[in-house]
Amino acid sequence: MRYKFFSHLIPMIALNLLAKPLSIYAIDAELQNRIGKEEYGIYFAILNFSYLFNILLDFGLTNFNTREVAGDPESRKRSFHQLFPIRIILLLLYFGFTLGIAWMLGYDERQFHVLWILLFSQFFISTTFFIRSYFAGLLMFRTEILFSALDKILLVLLAGYWLYFQNEIPISVENLAWLNFGIYGLTSLLALTFLLGKIGWPAFNWNFGSVKKILSRSIPFGVLIVFMMLYNRLDSVMLERLHEQGNEQAGTYAQSYRILDGLFMFASMFSTLLFPLFSRLLKNRESVVELLDSSARVLLMGSMLAAAIGLFYGNPVLELFYHEDIVGSLPTFQVLMLSFIPVSGIVLCGTLLTAHASLRYLIIVSLGGIVINAGLNFYLIPEYGAYGAAISTLATQSLVVVLQLLKVWEIFRFQWNWWSFLRYLGLATLLFFSGKWMPDVGWVWYEVALLVVLVVLYALMTHMIQWKLFLKLLKAQK
């Protein structure tokens, strides 16, 4: 399983390294520069508001389906004709609930117009994730890799043309929403076409008894995702509502969060691959220790390096992508980059606990995360704005990962490994002292490159990077 994981992780990272950084940093960041920070803040707040309730589109069906198909691949066609009609009903529920909440919050006509478009985009995104759950459950990782990056590839091509090669269509919040509508709709259609080509066109069958049974089993997944979504997406919505300069502060937060979100996309690739593998190992009563340890070494090393770069070289990183308010965004960016370390831990522990079906515990922890995140935001945002929201995020994610780690330790009874602990402690020490007292070599990006080299050498010396395994994988990719 460890070999299968890394053999598909390498091409997944390679493809996403081409598409996702370009889409986030060359396209999305430039869109904010062109639209303006305050105007983009309006879009960012509405976008995150549309995310808050998008679980109503899925109700945990995607994670439930991945786990079911991974355990019983022959169930794929049967599950599709049972689950897809349910999603159409959930679409109506999502629209009605989200628009009702927007009306209660006092959204104006323009905000409603943008929200309508984004709600359809959310449906397309959710549908694509649902279809990808079949590819992941069947361990069709190369297909999963393609569709995980397709929307970003389309965004780079279409938005790149819009930004740099035409002058007829104005760059505005409304047109940006329509662009995403078209991209996500096309991606969803292509994924559905490919899936139906594999499993055939199913005869849709509505059976109330089977629907009730499926929903009763998937609801815990749905509740978990709702709670996780809330404590991850509340910040920008609360910023826009609680601070005197809400739109501007939301724009400041968006500048920093966009970079963290790009990094999270890479971390989520681990979850995409690990979830079906963990599910199959647990179903077969096999050990997950080796797979968990190997993936943790790579992900945590990368997250600690990224956090150090953000902390010590945040100013030049922000200057790469933005034209305004770099100094004002820097503290927010530094705190959010530190939160990438606990976020990576949540990806690992949360994925394993979900595969283990420890959903009740995860729901309780996530509910606690919502309470803490909302409470800290109410206290910090009115005075500190985006910086306060970033502190709230770091505190919430740190608490959640500690609680998840304790549960993983309790269930799987891992033995304490002092060498592994000292290895991570040594890496943290190296990053701190190297970042703080790195010698001036004339150009800041030489210093960053030197820091990366030091981390790689350390990882090789301490066997954090399992170089024999990677050589074997590289040979297999040829």
N, C-alpha and C positions, 0 to 999 in steps of 0.2 A: 504494500500500500504506500509506503514511503517513496518507493521508486516511481510508482504511478503518479503520486502527487507532484513530485518535482519535475517529472518528465513532461507534464502538462503545464506546470507553473511557468517554466522558462518561455515557451512560445506565447503564453498568455501575457506575460509581462512584456515581452518583446513587441507584440502587436499593440498593446495598450500604451507602451512608451512612445510609440509613434503617434497614436491618435489622441489620447486623453490629455497629455500636457499641452499639445497644440490647441485643442478645443477649449481648455480652461484658461490657459495663460496667454495664448496669442489671439484667440477669438473672444472669449467671454470678457477677459480683462480689457481688451480694446473696445468692446461694446460699451463697457462702463465708462471708459475714457471719453468716448464720442457722445454718449447720452448725457453724461454728467453725473456726479456722485449723488446729488439729492434726488434727481429724477430716477436714477437707477435704484435708489433706496426704496422708492415706491414699488417698483417692479419686484425687488428682492423680498419685501415684506409680503406682497400678495402671493408670490411664488411659495414662500415658506408657509403661508396660511393654507394654500391648496394642498401642501404636504401633510398638514396636521391630521386631516381626517381621511387620507387616501387609503388607510387600512380598510375603510368601508367598501372599497373596490375589490378587496381580496379576502378579508376576514381570515387570514392565515392559511388560505387554500394553497398558496405557492409553497411554503415550507412544509405543510402537511403532505402535499403531492410529491415533493422531492424525496421526503422520507419514505413514503409508501412505494414509489416506483423503484427507489434504490433497493428496498427490501424485496419487492416482487415486480420485476421488470415486465412480466406478462400482463400486469394490470393497466398498462398505459392507455390502451384504447378505451377500455371500460371506464376508466376514471375521467377521460376527456369528455365523453358524451354525458357524464353525470355532472361534471363541474362547470363546463362552459355556460350552460343556461343559467346557473346560479349567479355567475358573474354579471350577466345582463341585468338581473334584478338588483344586484348590489350597486351597479352603476346608477340606477334611479335613486337608490337610497343615499348614495354619496352626494349626488347633485342636490337633492332636496335638503339634506342636513347641512351641507357646507354653505349653500346659498342662504339658508335660514339664519345661520350664525353670522354670516356677513351682513345681512340686513339688520340683525340685532346690534352689531358693532357700528352701524351707521356708515357703511361703505357708500360712496357717491357713485354717480352714473359711470364715470370713467373707470373707477376701480372695479365695478361690476362687469364692465365690458372686458377688461383684461382677465378678470377671474373666470368668466365663462370659457374663454379660449384655453386658459391654463388647466381648467378642470377636464376638458377633453384630452389635453396632452397627458394629464395624469392617468387617464383611462388607458391611453395607448402605452404608456410606460409600464403600468401595472400588467397589462395584457402580455407585453413582451417578456416581463419577468416570469409570468405564469407559464408561458410557452417554454422559456428556458429551463424551467424546473423539470420538464421532461428530458431535455438534453442532459442536465446534471444527474438526474436520477438514473438514467440509462448509461451514465459514465461516458457520454458522447462529448468529451471535453473540448475537442477541436471545434465542433459546431458551437458549443457554448462560448468558446473563446471568440469566434467570429461575431456572434450576435451581441456579445458583451461590449464590443467596440464599434459596431456598425453605426449606431446613432452618432457617436463622436466623429467618425470618419465623414459621415454626411454633413455634420455641423461644420467641420473644417472646410469642406468643399463649398457648400452653399453659402455659409456665413462669410467665408473668406472672399468669395466672389462679391457678395453684397458689400463688404467693408472696403475692399481694395480695388475693385475693377468696374464699379458702376456708380452712377450719380443720380439715377432716375428715382429710385425708391428711397425715401428719407429714412434715416436711422432713428427709430423711436421705440418707445416701450411697447406700443401696440403692434408694430411690425415685427419686433423681436418675439412677441408672444405667438404671432401667426407663423413665423419661421419655425419655432419649436413644434408647433402643432403639425406642420407638414413633415418634419424630420421624424418625429416619434410615430406619427401615423404610418409613414412608409416603412419604418423599421418593423413595426408591429405586423403589418401586412406581409412583409417578406418572411418573417419568422413563422407566421401562421401557415403560409403557403408551403414552407419547407417541412414543417411538422406534419401537415396533412399528407404530403408526399411520402412520408415515412410510415405513418400509421394508417393511412387511408381515411376517407371521409366517413366519420362515424354517424350512425343513426341516433339523433338526439332523443333522449328518453327522459321524460319528467316523471319521477316517482317520488311522491312526497315522503315516503318512509326512508328511502335511501338518501334523499336530500337532508332530512332531519338528522340522520345518522352521521353523514359527512360533516355537517355544520357543527354538530356536538363535539366531534373529534378535532375539528379545525379551529373552533372558537378560541381555545387557549393560545394557539399560535397567533391568532388575530389580536387578542387582548395584549399579548406580549409586545407585538410590533407597534400597536397603538401607543403603549406607554413609552417604549424606546423612542418612537418618533417624536412624542411630545417633549421629552426632556432634551432631545437633540435639536428641535426646531422652534421651541418656544422663544428663544432669545431675540431673534430679529422681529418677531411679531410684538413682543412686549416692549422692545426698544421703540418701535414706531408709535406705540400707544402711551408709554409711560414717560418718555423724555420730552422736554420742551422742544428740542430740535430733533424730533423722532426720525424724519426721513433722512436727514443728514447723518445722524448716528447709525441708522440702519445701513447707509451707504458705506460708512467707515468700517462697520463690522463685516459687511460683505467683502470688502477688499481683503481683509485678513482671512475670513472664513473660506473664501474661494480657494486659497492655497491649501488650507487644511483639508477641504473637501476633495481636492485633487489627490492628496496623499491618501485620504480615506478610500478612494476608489481603488487604489492599489492594494490596500489592506483588505478590502472586501473581496478581492480575487482569492485570497486565502480562504475566506469563508465559503465562497462558491465551490471551491474544490474540496475543502475539508468536510463540509456537511454531509454529502453522500458517502464519502469514504468512512467518516466516523460512524455513520448510521449502519453501514454494512459491517464494519468491524464489530460494533456492539451487538448487532443481530446475530453474528456468528460467534459471539462470546470470545473475541480475540482482543489482545491488549492494544490500547491506543497510545501507550507511553512513547514508543519510538516515533510515531508520526507526529504526536504533539510536541515532543522535544525538538525534532528536526525543524518543524515549521516555526516554532517559537524562536529558535536561534536566529533564523533569517529575518522574521518580522520585527522582533524586538530590537535587534541590532540596527535595522534600517530606521525604525522609529526613533531610537535614541540619537542616531546620527542626524536625522532630519530636525529633531528638536534642538540639538546643539547648533546647527547651522542657523535655524530661525532665531535662536536666542542671541548668538554672538554676531551674526551677519544679517540681521533682519533688515537693516536699512538698505543695503545694496540689493537684497532680494526684492523688496517692495519697489525699488526704483527700476527694476527690470520690467515691471508690468504696469505701473501707474504713473500719472503725471501730476497728481495733486494730493496734498495733505499726507505726505509720506511720514513726516515727523509725528503728526497727530495719530496716525494709524499704528505706529511702531509698538507702543506698549501692548495694545490689543493683540497685535500679531505675535509678539513674543509669548504671551500667556497662552494663546490658542495653540501655538506650536508645541509648547510643553504638554498640552492636553493630548497630543497625538500618541504619547507613550501609553497612558491608560486606555485610550481608545483602541490601540492595538491589542492590549491585553484583553479587552472586552470582546474583540473579534475572535480571539482564540478560545477563551473560557466560555463565552456565550454560545459559540458554535457547538462546542463539545456538550454543554449542558442541554442545548436544544435537541441535539441528536440523541441524547440520553432520555429525552422527554421530561426533564426536570422543570417543567413549565411553571408550576405553581410557585416555586422558589424564585424563578426569574421574573415572574409577574410582580411578586411582592417587592423584590429589589428595585425593579423599574418604577413601581409606584412610589417607593421611597425617593427615587431619583427625581421624579416629577415634583414632589413636595419640596424637596431641598432646592431644586433648580428654580422653581417659581418663587419660593420664599426669598432666596438670595437675590433674584432679579428684582423683586419688589423693593428690596432694601437698597441694592447697589445701583440700579439703573438710573433712578431720578438724579442721583448725585454724580455718578461716574460714567454714565452712558455706556458706550461700546466696551470700554475697559472693564466696567463692572460686570457686564454680560459675559465677558471672556473669563473673568475670575470665577463666576458662577459655573461656567462650563467645566473648567479645570477641577473645581472642587467636587462637582457632581460625578464626573467621569472617574475620578480617583476613588471615591467612595464605592461606586458601583463595581469597579474592577476588583477591589479588595474583597468585597462580599462574594463576588462570583468565584474568585480564586479560593476562598475558604471552603465554598461548597464543592468545588472540584476536588480539593484535597480530602474532604470528608467522604465523598462518594467513591473515588478511585484509590484512596489510601496510598498515594505516592510516597515513596521514601525520600526523606530530606537528603539533598545532594549538595554538600558543602562546596565541591569543586564548581558546580554549575552556578551557585550563588556568588562565589568569589569571581567567577568569570564575568558576570553581569556587573558586579560592583566595580571590578577593574576597568571595564569599558566605560562606565559612568565617570569614574575618576579621570581616565585618560581624556575623555571628551571635555570635561570641565576645565582641567588645567591647560589642555592644548588650546581650547577656544579662548580662554581668558588671557593667556600669556603667549599666544602665537607670535613669533617674530615677524616684523614688518618686512615683507619680501617685495614691496613695490606695487603690487596689484592685488586687490582683495580676493579675486577669484583664484589666484595662485595659492593663497592661504586656505581657501575652501578645499581646493584640490589636494593640498598637503594634508589637511585634516582627514579627508576621505582615504588617502593612502595609508595614513597612520592607523585608521580603524581597520582597514583590510589586512594590514600586516599583523595587527593585534589578533584579529579573528583567525588568521591562519596559524599563528603561533599557539593560540589557546584551543585550537580545533573547534572554534565557534562556527567557522565555515568548514563543512565536511568536504574537503577538496577532492577526495577520491570518488565520492558519490557524484559530484558535479562533473568530473572528467568523464565518468561513465555515461552521465546524462547527455553531455555535449556530443560524445561519440554517437549516441543513439539518435540524436537529432540530425545527423549528417545523412 
